[in-house]
Amino acid sequence: MKARVVHIITKLELGGAQQNTLWTVRHLDRRAFEPYLITNDQGLLVQQAK
């Protein structure tokens, strides 16, 4: 059974926390984890998150 991992960030602007969150969601081992990202639709990194 995969572990569900939820990341919550308010706005995807250019910043260290936002970039780290996107990197983590992209690089988690999908065989072991089921990542979710909760955010709003504002910010410069929104397209990268889709």
Biopython code that builds the backbone (N, CA, C, O; Angstrom):
import numpy as np
from Bio.PDB.StructureBuilder import StructureBuilder

atoms = [
    (1, "MET", "N", (0.837, -1.178, 0.000)),
    (1, "MET", "CA", (0.000, 0.000, 0.000)),
    (1, "MET", "C", (0.887, 1.249, 0.000)),
    (1, "MET", "O", (1.826, 1.351, 0.789)),
    (2, "LYS", "N", (0.584, 2.184, -0.881)),
    (2, "LYS", "CA", (1.354, 3.417, -0.979)),
    (2, "LYS", "C", (0.972, 4.382, 0.142)),
    (2, "LYS", "O", (-0.187, 4.459, 0.549)),
    (3, "ALA", "N", (1.960, 5.106, 0.624)),
    (3, "ALA", "CA", (1.712, 6.161, 1.607)),
    (3, "ALA", "C", (1.286, 7.419, 0.861)),
    (3, "ALA", "O", (1.927, 7.813, -0.113)),
    (4, "ARG", "N", (0.227, 8.038, 1.307)),
    (4, "ARG", "CA", (-0.233, 9.293, 0.716)),
    (4, "ARG", "C", (0.492, 10.450, 1.387)),
    (4, "ARG", "O", (0.539, 10.546, 2.613)),
    (5, "VAL", "N", (1.058, 11.326, 0.561)),
    (5, "VAL", "CA", (1.802, 12.479, 1.057)),
    (5, "VAL", "C", (1.134, 13.729, 0.503)),
    (5, "VAL", "O", (1.004, 13.879, -0.712)),
    (6, "VAL", "N", (0.710, 14.627, 1.386)),
    (6, "VAL", "CA", (0.032, 15.852, 0.966)),
    (6, "VAL", "C", (0.926, 17.046, 1.286)),
    (6, "VAL", "O", (1.397, 17.209, 2.411)),
    (7, "HIS", "N", (1.146, 17.872, 0.273)),
    (7, "HIS", "CA", (1.887, 19.123, 0.431)),
    (7, "HIS", "C", (0.894, 20.260, 0.257)),
    (7, "HIS", "O", (0.147, 20.291, -0.721)),
    (8, "ILE", "N", (0.881, 21.195, 1.199)),
    (8, "ILE", "CA", (-0.014, 22.351, 1.129)),
    (8, "ILE", "C", (0.851, 23.605, 1.105)),
    (8, "ILE", "O", (1.683, 23.817, 1.987)),
    (9, "ILE", "N", (0.645, 24.425, 0.093)),
    (9, "ILE", "CA", (1.365, 25.690, -0.015)),
    (9, "ILE", "C", (0.388, 26.716, -0.572)),
    (9, "ILE", "O", (-0.335, 26.432, -1.527)),
    (10, "THR", "N", (0.362, 27.899, 0.017)),
    (10, "THR", "CA", (-0.691, 28.864, -0.310)),
    (10, "THR", "C", (-0.583, 29.450, -1.703)),
    (10, "THR", "O", (-1.597, 29.597, -2.385)),
    (11, "LYS", "N", (0.619, 29.788, -2.143)),
    (11, "LYS", "CA", (0.773, 30.429, -3.452)),
    (11, "LYS", "C", (2.091, 29.968, -4.068)),
    (11, "LYS", "O", (3.124, 29.960, -3.400)),
    (12, "LEU", "N", (2.051, 29.591, -5.328)),
    (12, "LEU", "CA", (3.244, 29.094, -6.003)),
    (12, "LEU", "C", (4.029, 30.221, -6.676)),
    (12, "LEU", "O", (4.114, 30.287, -7.902)),
    (13, "GLU", "N", (4.592, 31.093, -5.866)),
    (13, "GLU", "CA", (5.469, 32.158, -6.354)),
    (13, "GLU", "C", (6.897, 31.620, -6.429)),
    (13, "GLU", "O", (7.179, 30.519, -5.956)),
    (14, "LEU", "N", (7.784, 32.396, -7.019)),
    (14, "LEU", "CA", (9.195, 32.015, -7.044)),
    (14, "LEU", "C", (9.765, 32.148, -5.644)),
    (14, "LEU", "O", (9.809, 33.242, -5.082)),
    (15, "GLY", "N", (10.188, 31.060, -5.101)),
    (15, "GLY", "CA", (10.762, 31.067, -3.767)),
    (15, "GLY", "C", (11.282, 29.685, -3.425)),
    (15, "GLY", "O", (10.932, 28.698, -4.072)),
    (16, "GLY", "N", (12.109, 29.624, -2.415)),
    (16, "GLY", "CA", (12.726, 28.362, -2.038)),
    (16, "GLY", "C", (11.740, 27.304, -1.588)),
    (16, "GLY", "O", (11.843, 26.151, -2.005)),
    (17, "ALA", "N", (10.789, 27.671, -0.748)),
    (17, "ALA", "CA", (9.815, 26.696, -0.246)),
    (17, "ALA", "C", (8.958, 26.153, -1.382)),
    (17, "ALA", "O", (8.683, 24.955, -1.438)),
    (18, "GLN", "N", (8.541, 27.018, -2.275)),
    (18, "GLN", "CA", (7.696, 26.609, -3.390)),
    (18, "GLN", "C", (8.463, 25.694, -4.346)),
    (18, "GLN", "O", (7.945, 24.659, -4.766)),
    (19, "GLN", "N", (9.675, 26.069, -4.682)),
    (19, "GLN", "CA", (10.476, 25.249, -5.588)),
    (19, "GLN", "C", (10.825, 23.908, -4.956)),
    (19, "GLN", "O", (10.828, 22.884, -5.640)),
    (20, "ASN", "N", (11.115, 23.903, -3.670)),
    (20, "ASN", "CA", (11.401, 22.657, -2.971)),
    (20, "ASN", "C", (10.176, 21.748, -2.950)),
    (20, "ASN", "O", (10.300, 20.536, -3.126)),
    (21, "THR", "N", (9.010, 22.320, -2.739)),
    (21, "THR", "CA", (7.776, 21.533, -2.734)),
    (21, "THR", "C", (7.537, 20.891, -4.090)),
    (21, "THR", "O", (7.233, 19.700, -4.162)),
    (22, "LEU", "N", (7.669, 21.658, -5.165)),
    (22, "LEU", "CA", (7.482, 21.098, -6.505)),
    (22, "LEU", "C", (8.504, 20.007, -6.797)),
    (22, "LEU", "O", (8.156, 18.976, -7.373)),
    (23, "TRP", "N", (9.741, 20.215, -6.416)),
    (23, "TRP", "CA", (10.784, 19.216, -6.641)),
    (23, "TRP", "C", (10.448, 17.929, -5.893)),
    (23, "TRP", "O", (10.561, 16.833, -6.443)),
    (24, "THR", "N", (10.038, 18.070, -4.644)),
    (24, "THR", "CA", (9.712, 16.898, -3.830)),
    (24, "THR", "C", (8.548, 16.118, -4.426)),
    (24, "THR", "O", (8.603, 14.891, -4.509)),
    (25, "VAL", "N", (7.499, 16.815, -4.842)),
    (25, "VAL", "CA", (6.335, 16.140, -5.432)),
    (25, "VAL", "C", (6.745, 15.403, -6.708)),
    (25, "VAL", "O", (6.299, 14.280, -6.942)),
    (26, "ARG", "N", (7.575, 16.012, -7.518)),
    (26, "ARG", "CA", (8.005, 15.389, -8.779)),
    (26, "ARG", "C", (8.904, 14.179, -8.572)),
    (26, "ARG", "O", (8.849, 13.233, -9.357)),
    (27, "HIS", "N", (9.727, 14.192, -7.533)),
    (27, "HIS", "CA", (10.757, 13.170, -7.393)),
    (27, "HIS", "C", (10.467, 12.086, -6.354)),
    (27, "HIS", "O", (11.303, 11.209, -6.134)),
    (28, "LEU", "N", (9.316, 12.133, -5.725)),
    (28, "LEU", "CA", (8.982, 11.043, -4.801)),
    (28, "LEU", "C", (8.839, 9.739, -5.578)),
    (28, "LEU", "O", (8.350, 9.735, -6.708)),
    (29, "ASP", "N", (9.253, 8.664, -4.989)),
    (29, "ASP", "CA", (9.139, 7.346, -5.616)),
    (29, "ASP", "C", (7.664, 6.966, -5.710)),
    (29, "ASP", "O", (7.032, 6.679, -4.693)),
    (30, "ARG", "N", (7.118, 6.962, -6.911)),
    (30, "ARG", "CA", (5.686, 6.694, -7.108)),
    (30, "ARG", "C", (5.311, 5.250, -6.790)),
    (30, "ARG", "O", (4.130, 4.930, -6.656)),
    (31, "ARG", "N", (6.301, 4.387, -6.671)),
    (31, "ARG", "CA", (6.000, 3.006, -6.275)),
    (31, "ARG", "C", (5.670, 2.929, -4.789)),
    (31, "ARG", "O", (4.965, 2.019, -4.355)),
    (32, "ALA", "N", (6.182, 3.888, -4.005)),
    (32, "ALA", "CA", (5.985, 3.865, -2.558)),
    (32, "ALA", "C", (5.079, 4.977, -2.049)),
    (32, "ALA", "O", (4.486, 4.857, -0.977)),
    (33, "PHE", "N", (4.969, 6.070, -2.821)),
    (33, "PHE", "CA", (4.225, 7.238, -2.355)),
    (33, "PHE", "C", (3.212, 7.706, -3.386)),
    (33, "PHE", "O", (3.412, 7.557, -4.592)),
    (34, "GLU", "N", (2.132, 8.270, -2.893)),
    (34, "GLU", "CA", (1.102, 8.890, -3.723)),
    (34, "GLU", "C", (1.042, 10.371, -3.334)),
    (34, "GLU", "O", (0.342, 10.736, -2.389)),
    (35, "PRO", "N", (1.784, 11.235, -4.067)),
    (35, "PRO", "CA", (1.871, 12.644, -3.669)),
    (35, "PRO", "C", (0.681, 13.474, -4.144)),
    (35, "PRO", "O", (0.141, 13.248, -5.226)),
    (36, "TYR", "N", (0.286, 14.432, -3.319)),
    (36, "TYR", "CA", (-0.770, 15.390, -3.643)),
    (36, "TYR", "C", (-0.252, 16.781, -3.331)),
    (36, "TYR", "O", (0.490, 16.979, -2.369)),
    (37, "LEU", "N", (-0.650, 17.742, -4.152)),
    (37, "LEU", "CA", (-0.280, 19.134, -3.939)),
    (37, "LEU", "C", (-1.553, 19.958, -3.855)),
    (37, "LEU", "O", (-2.370, 19.949, -4.776)),
    (38, "ILE", "N", (-1.719, 20.668, -2.751)),
    (38, "ILE", "CA", (-2.874, 21.545, -2.561)),
    (38, "ILE", "C", (-2.363, 22.981, -2.561)),
    (38, "ILE", "O", (-1.506, 23.350, -1.758)),
    (39, "THR", "N", (-2.901, 23.783, -3.474)),
    (39, "THR", "CA", (-2.508, 25.185, -3.596)),
    (39, "THR", "C", (-3.636, 25.944, -4.275)),
    (39, "THR", "O", (-4.655, 25.353, -4.633)),
    (40, "ASN", "N", (-3.465, 27.238, -4.452)),
    (40, "ASN", "CA", (-4.461, 27.994, -5.206)),
    (40, "ASN", "C", (-3.981, 28.122, -6.651)),
    (40, "ASN", "O", (-2.962, 27.540, -7.021)),
    (41, "ASP", "N", (-4.704, 28.871, -7.456)),
    (41, "ASP", "CA", (-4.361, 28.981, -8.879)),
    (41, "ASP", "C", (-3.565, 30.243, -9.196)),
    (41, "ASP", "O", (-3.592, 30.725, -10.328)),
    (42, "GLN", "N", (-2.864, 30.773, -8.213)),
    (42, "GLN", "CA", (-2.085, 31.993, -8.413)),
    (42, "GLN", "C", (-0.599, 31.706, -8.235)),
    (42, "GLN", "O", (-0.210, 30.827, -7.466)),
    (43, "GLY", "N", (0.215, 32.453, -8.952)),
    (43, "GLY", "CA", (1.653, 32.340, -8.789)),
    (43, "GLY", "C", (2.355, 31.980, -10.080)),
    (43, "GLY", "O", (1.754, 31.444, -11.010)),
    (44, "LEU", "N", (3.632, 32.285, -10.118)),
    (44, "LEU", "CA", (4.433, 32.074, -11.319)),
    (44, "LEU", "C", (4.736, 30.607, -11.604)),
    (44, "LEU", "O", (5.100, 30.265, -12.729)),
    (45, "LEU", "N", (4.596, 29.744, -10.618)),
    (45, "LEU", "CA", (4.942, 28.334, -10.796)),
    (45, "LEU", "C", (3.729, 27.431, -11.003)),
    (45, "LEU", "O", (3.872, 26.208, -11.002)),
    (46, "VAL", "N", (2.550, 27.999, -11.178)),
    (46, "VAL", "CA", (1.325, 27.200, -11.315)),
    (46, "VAL", "C", (1.415, 26.259, -12.511)),
    (46, "VAL", "O", (1.046, 25.090, -12.405)),
    (47, "GLN", "N", (1.898, 26.752, -13.641)),
    (47, "GLN", "CA", (1.986, 25.907, -14.837)),
    (47, "GLN", "C", (2.937, 24.733, -14.620)),
    (47, "GLN", "O", (2.700, 23.647, -15.150)),
    (48, "GLN", "N", (3.995, 24.928, -13.859)),
    (48, "GLN", "CA", (4.929, 23.839, -13.572)),
    (48, "GLN", "C", (4.291, 22.773, -12.697)),
    (48, "GLN", "O", (4.688, 21.608, -12.749)),
    (49, "ALA", "N", (3.319, 23.155, -11.905)),
    (49, "ALA", "CA", (2.683, 22.216, -10.981)),
    (49, "ALA", "C", (1.651, 21.331, -11.671)),
    (49, "ALA", "O", (1.273, 20.288, -11.139)),
    (50, "LYS", "N", (1.199, 21.738, -12.838)),
    (50, "LYS", "CA", (0.147, 20.972, -13.533)),
    (50, "LYS", "C", (0.682, 19.727, -14.181)),
    (50, "LYS", "O", (-0.075, 18.980, -14.801)),
]
sb = StructureBuilder()
sb.init_structure("model")
sb.init_model(0)
sb.init_chain("A")
sb.init_seg("    ")
for serial, (resi, resn, name, xyz) in enumerate(atoms, 1):
    if name == "N":
        sb.init_residue(resn, " ", resi, " ")
    sb.init_atom(name, np.array(xyz, "f"), 0.0, 1.0, " ", f" {name:<3s}", serial, name[0])
structure = sb.get_structure()
